[in-house]
Amino acid sequence: MKPSEIQFAQNLQALSAPQCRRIVEALVQDSLTIKDLSKLCKLTPGSIDKHLEILIQAGLVKVRSVGGAKKAHLQASKFKPTLDWFNKLSN
């Protein structure tokens, strides 16, 4: 499989969980701490960590430490293979 096909499959798998989709939707506007994600997504910090790991493994999110807090941000370019596929369907 080509790298774009692998990324496409990883995206679909990661986004199959509604909790992961809620996290992605929350991160569209800005990078957020685990605490902020927990409040916005109405999920426990443990659930946020669990689902962030799924998104990290797919390459859709990166997490870094900022002032002692973990902050998550989207890797928007990783969504391209999936968006391209959906765009083909709409043409």
Secondary structure, 3 states (H helix, E strand, C coil): CCHHHHHHHHHHHHCCCHHHHHHHHHHCCCCEEHHHHHHHHCCCHHHHHHHHHHHHHCCCEEEEEECCEEEEEECHHHHHHHHHHHHHHHC
